[in-house]
């Protein structure tokens, strides 16, 4: 995380002190580096430069308009999974012909909106969905460009909650049924078969699962062509991991080198859906220590960020590094503590039994690697306003989402 580092004794995002951000916008707050976003996107673009490709940023990782518009200006497309994400992607300036629509539960209204927007492709995940999309497209008076999301049954070697390519997954169509499924898709008058799709999981730290899945998909494309079904777009999904603790994930170039040789001869345009690996290490969650609490059995550091701001530790037992904003604190005595939030749940923690430099009341802390699956998964549990979001560009910053007010929390409700 070269763009988030200690400078002049203070943890900074690019050239802006995180202490200055906290004093200006309060805590908790999410802070993102524009340079980190663009560097990560550029690494994918360069890795696939020798083959026709489109990088469709996975909006579910972080859907803040400031993040989306930054990537849109860099040339990114979007991988969406809902009508709301379609709205956000279009609002952020992503061209509809760079948008692909994933997800197992697309509604007919969402299909209709995406067809009217003229998106690039629907990644269809079941035969029921395929038939519904055919009906909607004929009602609208158009043909829907489709790919089938094929489940290659490859073990992604990641957390079971984010493994999506196994045969027991709710996602995709089993590869053994793909030929018959494509034959039906080709017969339906409201559909135009244009591609094939896979997504085997998230936070992958090896290239071998990608290579195994790409090889299976490439073989399937050849069989489809023998049957007269021409595939011109091949979506290899996303899922490349990042370093949270001691992981050593492959680079986008490693990823490209593992996948491209297996499918280059097909003459297709490759679609890539990175999310976490673009935004994850571009952001931090700022929080302030409220209290210290010690019992004969446990030590707690109570902060003002909570599981409603960052649910990954409670949901996955995920690890996020926690650093003091003041570099001098790094020399404080190390103590083992739980870092917990104010929410009335025992699962409200950001770290458990974590060795940390002693933090005093009022200290500012940064929860690292907090750009992906953090603000986008935030809630108002315990009637807590969602935190502000800030995008740093060099020595300047912009509030790209203001902190919610209490009035925001009751907007749309009625007192009887």
Helices and strands as residue ranges (DSSP letters): E 4-7, E 10-13, E 16-17, H 18-25, E 29-33, H 34-47, E 53-58, G 59-61, H 65-73, E 77-80, H 83-91, G 96-98, E 99-101, H 108-117, E 121-124, H 127-140, E 144-151, G 160-162, E 173-174, G 175-177, H 178-187, E 191-197, H 208-226, E 233-235, H 252-263, G 264-266, E 269-272, H 276-279, G 280-282, E 283-294, E 299-303, H 312-316, E 322-324, G 327-331, E 334-340, E 349-357, E 364-367, G 375-377, G 381-383, E 388-393, E 396-401, H 406-410
